[in-house]
Amino acid sequence: MVAKGREQEQAKEEQQQQEEEQRVYLVTEGHRSKHTSASYQSAFKHFKKYMQIEDERILANLKTSVIEQ
């Protein structure tokens, strides 16, 4: 029983670590201007549509050069 509990706890910790590593930052975070936030949000929406991406977490797995192209 104790070993099973440790395995579950370790699996939970690993899942939390993966989620933290893959945190998706909103394009509207960190801007002082509401206009800048709105512009970034709009541009990002068009970028996702063009790239046919629905889940932003996919971008975390792409290399910068791929995104820039």
C-alpha positions as CSV (number, residue, x, y, z in Angstrom):
1,M,0.0,0.0,0.0
2,V,2.7,2.5,0.9
3,A,4.6,1.8,-2.3
4,K,1.5,2.4,-4.4
5,G,0.9,5.7,-2.6
6,R,4.4,6.8,-3.3
7,E,4.0,5.9,-7.0
8,Q,0.8,7.9,-7.2
9,E,2.4,10.8,-5.5
10,Q,5.5,10.7,-7.8
11,A,3.2,10.5,-10.9
12,K,1.3,13.5,-9.7
13,E,4.5,15.5,-9.1
14,E,5.8,14.6,-12.6
15,Q,2.5,15.7,-14.1
16,Q,2.6,19.0,-12.3
17,Q,6.2,19.6,-13.4
18,Q,5.2,18.9,-17.1
19,E,2.3,21.3,-16.8
20,E,4.6,24.0,-15.4
21,E,7.1,23.5,-18.1
22,Q,4.4,23.8,-20.8
23,R,2.7,26.9,-19.3
24,V,1.2,29.0,-22.1
25,Y,1.6,32.7,-21.6
26,L,-1.2,34.9,-23.0
27,V,-0.1,37.3,-25.7
28,T,-1.9,40.0,-23.7
29,E,0.2,39.5,-20.5
30,G,2.7,42.1,-19.5
31,H,1.5,45.0,-21.6
32,R,0.7,48.4,-20.1
33,S,-1.4,49.5,-23.1
34,K,-4.9,47.9,-23.7
35,H,-4.4,48.8,-27.3
36,T,-1.2,46.8,-27.6
37,S,-2.8,43.9,-25.8
38,A,-5.7,44.0,-28.2
39,S,-3.5,44.2,-31.3
40,Y,-1.3,41.3,-30.1
41,Q,-4.4,39.2,-29.4
42,S,-5.8,39.9,-32.8
43,A,-2.5,39.1,-34.6
44,F,-2.1,35.9,-32.6
45,K,-5.6,34.8,-33.5
46,H,-4.9,35.3,-37.2
47,F,-1.5,33.5,-36.8
48,K,-3.2,30.5,-35.2
49,K,-5.9,30.4,-37.9
50,Y,-3.2,30.6,-40.6
51,M,-1.2,27.9,-39.0
52,Q,-4.4,25.9,-38.3
53,I,-3.5,25.6,-34.6
54,E,-6.3,25.3,-32.1
55,D,-4.2,24.4,-29.0
56,E,-1.5,27.0,-28.1
57,R,0.4,24.3,-26.3
58,I,1.5,22.9,-29.7
59,L,3.5,26.1,-30.2
60,A,5.6,25.2,-27.1
61,N,6.9,22.1,-29.0
62,L,7.9,24.0,-32.1
63,K,11.3,25.5,-32.7
64,T,11.6,29.2,-33.0
65,S,12.7,29.0,-36.6
66,V,9.6,27.0,-37.6
67,I,7.3,29.7,-35.9
68,E,9.2,32.5,-37.6
69,Q,8.8,31.0,-41.1
